[in-house]
């Protein structure tokens, strides 16, 4: 890890520095649409990697991302798979497609996310943010685990990178009422619950699959002004992040550029200096375990969450 990396470091800068680590790697990124963190991560990895698999819910948008990357890197080896995280059926179909491919997956970046939903919404009888941000990735990751294990060798440990958020600190997983049946639904609390679940998922992945040489990292990319952020502008004004004119208030976390936001993805995916810190939480291109809320790294909660997830997806995983 370069000592000078910080909140303003870009994904291009990190990828160039780690180009020898990215070389010959096959990488699958969820939520890889144009103007997104996943799309930006795909763009820079495609410059140096062997194969980049773009996963997203809309084939047309995936094709747009491919065209944009090809315009910059004509020789990039790209593949797409439709993956709708609001449907377990779609997740299973996507995983089945991936499992027909012969290439191992060296790095899986679970980047896609559902933004905070104003009203309580259920998907298959589960709160939709918990479903899309955590459960769908839990299912997808486990279903393609064979392709990830296949990338392990004496000199390489495959990685599962899970994009969480500093918002996780707002709420633990509400094991007794993850669906907000008590009437207390708040979209930011629901979002925070799902992002806590993402970190706990990484913690438990690390423990369960260390024997297979698999590493896992979770991360906070920073506050990024993407297309999805536009729907939250009024909320951000209400909670004091932005002023009435849309400017970041003093004391609030500064918004990052998209290239800076995706930089930590690349660090988590390829930096060899963090190999011995599997399960760590990253922010601003560095390991930042000291800023994680205790409820998000509690090992007992991680075990409990895994059992709950297996129940909700209807499958068990060794």
Protein Blocks (a to p, Z undefined) as FASTA:
>chain_A
ZZkbcfklcfklmmmmmmmmmgopacddehiaghiaklmmmmmmmmmmmbdcdddfbfkl
mmmmmmmmmmmmmmbccddddddfkbfklmmmmmmmmmmpmbdcfbdcdfbccdddfbac
deehiafklmmmmmmmmmmmmmmmmmmmmmpcfkbccdddddddfklmmpccdfklmnop
nopacfklmmmmmmmmmmmmmmmmmmmmmmnopacddddebjcddfklmmmmmmmmmnom
acfkopacehiacdddfklmmmmmmmmmmmmklmmmghiaceehiacfklpcfklmgmkl
mmmmmmmmmmmnopacZZ
